[in-house]
Amino acid sequence: MLPLSRRTSPDRKLSCAAANSDADQDTAGLLAARLADPARTALLAGWAAFLGYAFVFAPNTAEGSAADIATVEALIATPFSGSVNALFEAQFNSLGVMPAVYAALLFPGAKDQKPVPTLPFVAGSFALGYFALGPYLVAREARPEPVSRSSLGFATKNIFEAKWNAALLLAFATFLT
């Protein structure tokens, strides 16, 4: 049996439930306030339209799927062969570097983001692109003032904000296009 000080009284259970309910209301209030901003509403509408197109209107035929698979296989096997449209080839090749650029842009202001953390969305963008990043861009807290270098975490300060990282990303993006 638990000591008397460790037992949970019914009043304490109610106060914990009320605190959780208040936190949920605070999160909902934050999201509602952010959606009042027309720029965020436009981001959400664009993300929803993109998602709707991908799942409802995108072509999905056996012949199209086979052609798509063949194109992707050709791009992976010989990424700079010129056998595919040059613009499509450049876009496909940049899919690996763009999430790293997004990470370098989003992580400096990521500390104490409410109501959503940055890391899961940026990590998801490496596999899902804007499908994963869109909701974060709508819900994130805007930081209009510059973030001080002392408030950055180790990885953000020494990797994402480093000049060598910017030069590496620029060189890699230039090489891919």
Solvent accessible surface area in square Angstrom, and as a share of the most:
residue,aa,sasa,rsa
1,M,207,0.92
2,L,98,0.49
3,P,81,0.51
4,L,141,0.70
5,S,106,0.69
6,R,166,0.60
7,R,105,0.38
8,T,68,0.40
9,S,53,0.34
10,P,103,0.65
11,D,109,0.56
12,R,148,0.54
13,K,124,0.52
14,L,126,0.63
15,S,64,0.41
16,C,64,0.38
17,A,58,0.45
18,A,52,0.40
19,A,58,0.45
20,N,100,0.51
21,S,50,0.32
22,D,79,0.41
23,A,55,0.42
24,D,99,0.51
25,Q,119,0.53
26,D,94,0.48
27,T,54,0.31
28,A,60,0.46
29,G,39,0.37
30,L,63,0.32
31,L,63,0.31
32,A,65,0.50
33,A,69,0.53
34,R,29,0.11
35,L,70,0.35
36,A,84,0.65
37,D,58,0.30
38,P,105,0.66
39,A,65,0.50
40,R,25,0.09
41,T,64,0.37
42,A,65,0.50
43,L,68,0.34
44,L,61,0.31
45,A,60,0.47
46,G,39,0.37
47,W,49,0.17
48,A,52,0.40
49,A,67,0.52
50,F,91,0.38
51,L,52,0.26
52,G,28,0.27
53,Y,117,0.45
54,A,37,0.29
55,F,157,0.66
56,V,107,0.61
57,F,149,0.62
58,A,35,0.27
59,P,113,0.71
60,N,133,0.68
61,T,73,0.42
62,A,82,0.64
63,E,135,0.61
64,G,28,0.27
65,S,43,0.28
66,A,62,0.48
67,A,57,0.45
68,D,89,0.46
69,I,103,0.52
70,A,58,0.45
71,T,44,0.26
72,V,57,0.33
73,E,106,0.47
74,A,36,0.28
75,L,1,0.01
76,I,118,0.60
77,A,78,0.61
78,T,69,0.40
79,P,48,0.30
80,F,101,0.42
81,S,64,0.41
82,G,57,0.55
83,S,86,0.55
84,V,30,0.17
85,N,101,0.52
86,A,79,0.61
87,L,145,0.72
88,F,94,0.39
89,E,20,0.09
90,A,28,0.22
91,Q,105,0.47
92,F,49,0.21
93,N,17,0.09
94,S,17,0.11
95,L,99,0.49
96,G,47,0.45
97,V,3,0.01
98,M,74,0.33
99,P,8,0.05
100,A,24,0.19
101,V,42,0.24
102,Y,80,0.30
103,A,3,0.02
104,A,18,0.14
105,L,127,0.63
106,L,17,0.09
107,F,31,0.13
108,P,21,0.13
109,G,10,0.10
110,A,19,0.14
111,K,119,0.50
112,D,102,0.53
113,Q,16,0.07
114,K,115,0.49
115,P,35,0.22
116,V,31,0.18
117,P,80,0.50
118,T,5,0.03
119,L,116,0.58
120,P,77,0.49
121,F,47,0.19
122,V,3,0.02
123,A,56,0.43
124,G,20,0.19
125,S,2,0.01
126,F,113,0.47
127,A,89,0.69
128,L,109,0.54
129,G,29,0.27
130,Y,71,0.27
131,F,59,0.24
132,A,15,0.12
133,L,3,0.01
134,G,0,0.00
135,P,42,0.26
136,Y,0,0.00
137,L,41,0.20
138,V,10,0.06
139,A,10,0.07
140,R,57,0.21
141,E,58,0.26
142,A,59,0.45
143,R,65,0.24
144,P,122,0.77
145,E,107,0.48
146,P,125,0.79
147,V,55,0.32
148,S,65,0.42
149,R,131,0.48
150,S,101,0.65
151,S,40,0.26
152,L,22,0.11
153,G,45,0.43
154,F,159,0.66
155,A,47,0.36
156,T,16,0.09
157,K,62,0.26
158,N,60,0.31
159,I,71,0.36
160,F,50,0.21
161,E,74,0.33
162,A,16,0.12
163,K,175,0.74
164,W,143,0.50
165,N,14,0.07
166,A,63,0.49
167,A,61,0.47
168,L,102,0.51
169,L,26,0.13
170,L,126,0.62
171,A,60,0.46
172,F,90,0.38
173,A,31,0.24
174,T,90,0.52
175,F,134,0.56
176,L,20,0.10
177,T,111,0.65
